[in-house]
Amino acid sequence: MLDIHEAGARTARQKDRLLQLGALLFLLGLLSGLVTGLMANPRMGLSAHMQGLTNCTFLLAAGAVWDRVNLGPRTKAAAFWALAFGTSVNWLMTQLAALWGTGQMTPIVGAGHEGAAWQEMVVSTGLLALTLAMLAGAGLLLAGLLRRAR
């Protein structure tokens, strides 16, 4: 069992990592926007650009309130990793979909595009995994914010 000081230090590290990852996603989103026209699917490239910016904003907000998230240490770690994984993979899979021109899992912005079977599999698997991670992470974040501090 963690003592209060160890738990506080872990929360502070997680908070810092969320803020750092948010800043990194902001930079990656900006860089994605610079090369959108060079991608196999420029519309998906715009989506990658926007995913970087919106996931950055979400992580910065989550990091800003992280010390108010009242969860047990293991549950809070699970929330942290789910959010870090989900937001990062969201940008990455959208970026890969734009570069490779995949469209199987993104019928609106991917219309008329089809990547190699292995590329479609990578993007589809990543999109499904990040969806589950983001649902779990967001649910835990909300639960931790709603829960009263002990």
MODAWO-V711675 format. One line per field, one symbol per residue. ss: DSSP state (h for helix, s for strand, l for the rest). phi: phi as a letter, one per 20 degrees, with the letter a starting at -180 (. if undefined). burial: # if it has 9 or more other ideal C-beta (glycine too) atoms within 8 Angstrom, else .. A space follows every 10 residues. Layout:
ss: ???
phi: ???
burial: ???
//
This chain:
ss: lllhhhhhhh hhhhhhhhhh hhhhhhhhhh hhhhlhhhll lhhhhhhhhh hhhhhhhhhh hhhhhhhhll llhhhhhhhh hhhhhhhhhh hhhhhhhhhh llllllllll llllllhhhh hhhhhhhhhh hhhhhhhhhh hhhhhhllll
phi: .eefffffff ffffggffff ffffffffff fgffdgfeeg cgffffffgf fffffgffff ffffdgfeee cfgffffffg fffffgffff fffffffffe mfbgecfeee gndbefgfff ffffffffff ffffffffff gfgffffffe
burial: ......#..# ##.######. ###.###### .##.##..#. ##.####### ###.###### .##.##..## #.#.###### .######### ########## ######...# ..#.#...## .###.##### #.##.###.# #.###.....
//
